[in-house]
Amino acid sequence: MDFDISNLLDQWDYQPGQVVVRRFKAKDGREKIQLRVDLGLLQMNAQGRPDGKRPYGHPSLLEYYRARLHKYAAAHDGSDQGFKLKPEDCARLQLEALQYHHRYICLLQLEDYAEVIRDTERNLAVFDFVGQHAENEELAWSLQQFRPQLLMVLTRARAAQALDVNDYTMAIQQIEEGVEKIRAFCREHAHGEGTENGGEVLSLENWLEEIRAKRPLSRREKLERALHEAITTENYEKAAQVRDQLRNLKPAD
C-alpha cells in the first residue's frame, strides 16, 4: 500500500487565508469533503458524524450522552437532577463538535447552506446540553465561549439561503435576529467592555449594510424617493402627481 499523498497534494495547491475545499463521491458511494491545509488535507464524510464513527453504537457522542441522560431519568422517577457531565465527557463532546465545525466551515464555502444550518444547529444543541449538565460553569464555558462564532455562521447560512431566492426582507430579518442573539449572549456573559460589538457582530452588520444597499426598492419606496426628489427640486406639480400615486397604492405595495 502506498501511503504517500504527495502526488495528490501537488495537484491541489494550498492557498493561505482561503478555505480551499472540494466535495466528491468516494469509491464506496458516499459523499466526502476535503479541506486543503498547509501540511496536507482533512477528509470528512458529508453526512453523519464527519469521521464516520459510531461511538458506542450511536450516531454521535451527543446521541450517546442523551441516551445516558434518558436512562438516568428513567431510573430517577423522570428527573434528570444529579446527572452530570465530567471534565472528560465535556472534552470528548468538544472534540466531536470540532469535527462538525470543520465541516460546516467547508459547507459554507461550498454554499450548501441547508447543511451548514444542520451542522451549526447540531453544535448549538451540544452547547446547550453541556451548559445544562456540566459539573460546573467553567466546564460549560469551555464550549459556550464559541457560541458567538457559531451564531454568526448560522446567521450567514440562513440569510444566504434567503438571498438565493431573492428574499431580501427575510435575509435582513435573519441578520438582525442573529446580531441580537449574539449581543444578548455577550450581555449575559460579559467578559469586558465592548463584547457586544465584537468581530462577529461587526462582520454581520457590515454584511447587512451591503444587503440593504443592494435590495431592490419596492414601488412604494421608489415613489417616496421620487417625492423627496420632487420636493427638493421644488417640482411641486410632479410632487402632487407622486402623492396621488402613493395614495392609490395597496398596502402590500
CORPEWO-V761639 format. One line per field, one symbol per residue. burial: b if it has 24 or more other C-alpha atoms within 12 Angstrom, else e. A space follows every 50 residues. Layout:
BEGIN
burial->???
END
This chain:
BEGIN
burial->eeeeeeeeeeeeeeeeeebbbbbeeeeeeeebbbbbeeeebbbbbbbbbb beeeeeeeebbbbebbeebeeeeeeeeeeeeebbbeeebbebbbbbbbbb bbbbbbbbbbbbbbbbbbbbbbbbbbbebbbbbbeeeebbbbbbbbbbbb bbbbbbbbbbbebeeeebebbbbbbbbbbbbbbebbeeeeeeeeebbbeb bbbbbebbeebeeeeeeeeeeebbebbeeeeeeeeeeeeeebeeeeeeee eee
END
